Amino acid sequence: MTRPDRRPTRSLALALLCVLIADFVEARMQPPRVHFVATGGTISNRDGGRLTAEELAKSMPGVDRYAKLTFEQFANVASSELTLQQWIELSRRINEIFAREKDVAGVVVTSGTDTLEETAFFLHLTVRDPRPVVVVGSMRNPSTLGYEGAANLLEGVRVAADPAARNKGTLVVLNDEINSARNVTKTDAVRLQTFRSREYGQLGVVDRDRVVFFNQITQRSNERSEFDINRITELPRVDVIMVYQGATGDLIKAAVDSGARGIVVATAGAGATSGTQGEGLQYAAQKGVFVVTTTRAGSGRIAPPRSDGANPNVTMTEAMQRRRQFAIAGEDHIPVKARILLMLALSMTRDRNEIQRIFSEY
Ligand code: DGL
């Protein structure tokens, strides 16, 4: 009896295995996909006409080594011209990209630098995915000698493509540095090295050989965020009022009368107000408007009152109790970021303790 010849079947299986391995290796060698969303700003503000998303995407020689880049034009305006409604749409769009396009490793957003830290923090709180959103911009426009926009954009793409950038929330990349959207602020009106996280320091750097992270932030963001942008149709009005010598309370009253649902006070030091601002804040409390205390000092934490209860040695008047009922400690958020957090908190709750919890967790 002759045994059947299995050699052709074996050769076929071997060939198939080789094809599968080759496919696998090829797929592994393909750079990840990064999606780029352009909103405008100095990075695109060329004399004689703004650069489009497509032109910006083509401005980076060698980008294919790091990522397969796709792009879209969301807007093409200065950062301070973006409306709060556009913020909601931008966040929804990025959440949608992450939900539908599983092969996208990260999203890069270009923005003007003036209010970049605000847009970035809003995305940090409302994009609920472990993959990174990387916000980039430039200080020099494309018609200026030394334009650094294409270099910043390429660095943003490299960070967005890097698996180490996952679970870090929204990142801000300019000038070879990676900062958390939570902590970064524009510290100089014109210099290239303007985006700083002050005492917290940068999260990492983008070097010639690789992206390197040194730090991690611990506060809630991405998947750990409770802010569902699909449930938010409008952000309530919240105004920021500055404390300065002899400041009057009528500006606070005007904000309340104009429909503010919250006021962020950029206090002197750790909570001092000035002039007649106390009367304005009393008025806000009477009208049920929440007041968040922050500092104008640039850094430093405003702590909630100890045990969040009343001091037994102080007899609380009704007015004091009312003020307390609407008072929130801004923790370490700078005034403009406290405003964003309060707008999001107020879109979910009017419970004072809940709002304070939110300030302590994000
Ligand atoms: N300074 C730029 C910004 O933050 C504005 C320049 C422009 O018109 O794009 O958006």
Residues whose N, C-alpha, C, O or C-beta is under 5 A from the ligand:
A	BS01	DGL	G40 G41 T42 N45 V77 A78 S79 S80 G112 T113 D114 T115
